[in-house]
Amino acid sequence: MKRNLMAVATALAVLALPAHAANIVDEWGSVKAPAAPALKPVTIDPKNTALLMLDFMNQNCGQRPRCLDTIPAMKKLLAEARAHKVPVVYSIIANSTPADVIKDVAPQADEPHVLSGPDKFRNTDLEKILKDKGITTVITVGTASNGAVLYTASGAAFRGMNVIVPVDGISAVDPYAEYSAVFTFMNAPQVSAKTTLTRSDMIKF
């Protein structure tokens, strides 16, 4: 009798548990976006910080209104970085040259560039360029936020560098892609611990 009562109690307890989806995919439709992150002011040391200008090309950024909207702020950030002798490194895309970078944020003759896919460390001299300059912190801006910015910033974090991401300088084809990259920066193992989310006008040199 006692054993039967225990079985009934167990069955009732199971029935009282909240219903779960058959698999994780079934819950995706009800996922709510988390709150936007708090942006933090940042003071950087120009002696060990580099500005990475990623894929600001006429061929991609020039065709995307969201990317073009970031250019005025990035032009100002770039000028500030140069004024404080912060090294600037560019990336370009396949079938392009530095001359294809959008004019308002174009590289100077002595500023290096690399050519790669989303991860600008892959098959390039980017790591060597940064190490040779004693860089321990990178400010990462560009397009796409869920491509070059995310993978290059993550690559820097995996190499032990601190990463600063001014969110007004990263863009994608739509806001969801941008926010998904920001969410990853906030939560990804290793990456989140090395990343500071900020805005370009919150950076002091």
Beta strands, then each sheet from edge to edge (+ up, - down):
strand 1: 42-43
strand 2: 49-54
strand 3: 88-92
strand 4: 113-115
strand 5: 137-143
strand 6: 162-166
strand 7: 170-171
strand 8: 195-198
strand 9: 203-204
sheet 1: 1+ 9+
sheet 2: 4+ 3+ 2+ 5+ 6+ 8+
sheet 3: 4+ 3+ 2+ 5+ 7+
end
